[in-house]
Amino acid sequence: MIEVEANVSDSNETGFAPSEIFFNTTKPVGVHSRAADLSRARARLEWEPQTSFAEGLGRTVAWYAETRHRDDVASRLGLLLTER
């Protein structure tokens, strides 16, 4: 996943590329509260996602950059990363 995130950040239109990516385990929320489990949809609906993780992440980053002001995000980054 880190490799995908690095590739997306290198190719996005925001101009931002992190010098390093690391997992901060001291934050109050984690993967279990934000990761989708698609097993029920696959089993009951025979559904499969049509968008790859890398493509979806790239599109999300591009949308976010187009719809948010960089200074506003920078000033509220701590809250934005931990709010639900």
CORVENSUL-V870127 format. One record per backbone hydrogen bond with DSSP energy under -0.5 kcal/mol. NH is the residue of the N-H (numbers start at 1). CO is the residue of the C=O. E is the energy in kcal/mol with one decimal. If there is no record, write none. Layout:
<<NH | CO | E> <NH | CO | E>>
//
This chain:
<<5 | 1 | -2.6> <6 | 2 | -2.5> <7 | 3 | -2.2> <8 | 4 | -2.5> <9 | 5 | -2.6> <10 | 6 | -1.9> <11 | 7 | -1.2> <12 | 8 | -0.9> <15 | 12 | -0.5> <24 | 22 | -0.6> <25 | 23 | -0.9> <27 | 24 | -1.1> <33 | 30 | -1.2> <34 | 30 | -0.5> <34 | 31 | -1.6> <35 | 31 | -2.1> <38 | 36 | -0.7> <42 | 38 | -2.5> <43 | 39 | -2.4> <44 | 40 | -3.2> <45 | 40 | -0.5> <45 | 41 | -1.7> <46 | 42 | -0.8> <47 | 41 | -1.5> <56 | 52 | -2.7> <57 | 53 | -2.8> <58 | 54 | -2.3> <59 | 55 | -2.6> <60 | 56 | -2.3> <61 | 57 | -2.6> <62 | 58 | -2.3> <63 | 59 | -2.5> <64 | 60 | -2.8> <65 | 61 | -2.4> <66 | 62 | -1.8> <67 | 63 | -1.6> <68 | 64 | -1.0> <70 | 68 | -0.5> <73 | 69 | -2.3> <74 | 70 | -2.6> <75 | 71 | -2.0> <76 | 72 | -1.2> <76 | 73 | -0.5> <77 | 74 | -0.7> <80 | 76 | -2.6> <81 | 77 | -2.2> <82 | 78 | -0.7> <82 | 79 | -0.8> <83 | 79 | -2.2>>
//
